[in-house]
Amino acid sequence: MGAFTFVGLVVTSSTEVIFGQVISNPIQLHTMADGTRTKLIAILGITLAVVTTNIPANMVTPANALVSFHSATFSFKGGALLTTLTGILLQQWQIFRSTDKFVYMWLVSSSAVMGLIADVLLAN
């Protein structure tokens, strides 16, 4: 993950020398590149960066939280599996399909649940 940050900084800095302007958007930089091989390598690099950043950010933390919550029941592998299944069952692609579903289904229902949890935590 740190290597992708370094590569991103180096590539962004070098765009000023190559193109005469700083291009921080990788998709815009991809459209300016010449050659099929270069574009394929760029797409592979962007995909790899997204996957290696999102997996630690969205899966490792909840899996570790489940292990810390009840280590007799959950191993890291079990916590990661439960996190993955929960993510699939929530069907985020359905939630983000329209703004009405996002606001009224996701935000309102999650705030109702979080409000109850906050009440219990404040009462204790």
C-alpha positions in Angstrom: 0.0 0.0 0.0 2.8 2.4 0.8 4.5 1.5 -2.5 1.5 2.6 -4.4 1.5 5.9 -2.5 5.1 6.5 -3.5 4.5 5.6 -7.1 1.5 7.9 -7.2 3.6 10.8 -5.9 6.4 10.1 -8.4 4.1 9.7 -11.4 2.1 12.9 -10.5 5.3 14.9 -10.1 6.7 13.6 -13.4 3.6 14.6 -15.3 4.6 18.2 -15.0 7.9 17.5 -16.8 6.3 15.2 -19.4 3.1 17.0 -20.2 3.8 20.5 -18.9 1.0 20.3 -16.3 0.4 18.4 -13.1 -2.2 15.6 -13.7 -3.3 14.0 -10.5 -6.2 12.0 -11.9 -4.9 8.6 -13.0 -7.8 8.2 -15.5 -7.0 11.5 -17.2 -3.4 10.5 -17.3 -4.4 7.2 -18.8 -6.2 8.9 -21.7 -3.1 10.9 -22.5 -0.8 7.9 -22.8 0.1 6.4 -26.2 0.2 2.7 -27.0 -1.9 -0.3 -26.1 0.8 -1.9 -23.9 1.2 1.3 -21.9 -2.6 1.5 -21.4 -2.9 -2.1 -20.3 -0.1 -1.7 -17.8 -1.7 1.4 -16.5 -5.1 -0.3 -16.1 -3.5 -3.2 -14.3 -1.6 -0.8 -12.0 -4.8 1.1 -11.2 -6.7 -2.1 -10.5 -4.0 -3.5 -8.3 -3.7 -0.3 -6.3 -7.5 -0.1 -5.8 -7.7 -3.8 -4.7 -4.7 -3.7 -2.4 -5.9 -0.5 -0.7 -9.6 -1.5 -0.3 -9.0 -4.9 1.1 -7.0 -3.8 4.1 -9.2 -0.8 4.7 -12.5 -2.6 4.4 -11.8 -6.1 5.5 -8.9 -6.4 7.9 -10.3 -3.9 10.4 -13.7 -5.5 10.9 -12.1 -9.0 11.0 -9.7 -7.9 13.7 -12.6 -6.2 15.6 -14.6 -9.5 15.5 -11.5 -11.4 16.8 -11.1 -8.8 19.6 -14.8 -9.0 20.4 -15.0 -12.7 20.9 -11.7 -14.5 20.3 -13.1 -17.9 21.4 -15.5 -17.9 18.5 -13.7 -16.0 15.8 -10.3 -16.5 14.2 -9.0 -13.9 11.8 -10.1 -16.1 8.9 -13.6 -16.5 10.3 -13.9 -12.8 10.9 -12.8 -12.0 7.4 -15.3 -14.5 6.0 -18.1 -13.1 8.1 -17.1 -9.6 7.0 -17.2 -10.7 3.3 -20.5 -12.4 3.6 -22.0 -9.4 5.5 -20.7 -7.1 2.7 -22.3 -9.2 0.0 -25.6 -9.6 1.9 -25.9 -5.8 2.4 -25.8 -5.4 -1.4 -24.2 -1.9 -1.6 -24.7 -1.8 -5.4 -28.4 -1.8 -4.7 -28.1 0.9 -2.1 -26.1 3.3 -4.2 -28.1 2.7 -7.4 -30.4 5.7 -6.5 -30.1 8.6 -4.1 -33.6 7.9 -2.7 -32.5 4.4 -1.6 -29.2 5.7 -0.2 -30.8 8.4 1.9 -34.1 6.8 3.0 -33.0 3.2 3.2 -29.4 3.2 4.2 -28.9 6.5 6.1 -32.2 6.5 8.0 -32.0 2.8 8.9 -28.4 2.9 10.0 -28.9 6.1 12.0 -31.9 4.4 13.8 -29.7 1.4 14.7 -26.7 3.6 15.7 -29.0 5.8 17.8 -30.0 2.8 19.8 -26.4 1.7 20.3 -25.4 5.2 21.3 -28.3 5.3 23.9 -27.1 2.0 25.5 -23.5 3.2 25.6 -24.5 6.6 27.1 -26.7 4.9 29.7 -24.0 2.6 30.9 
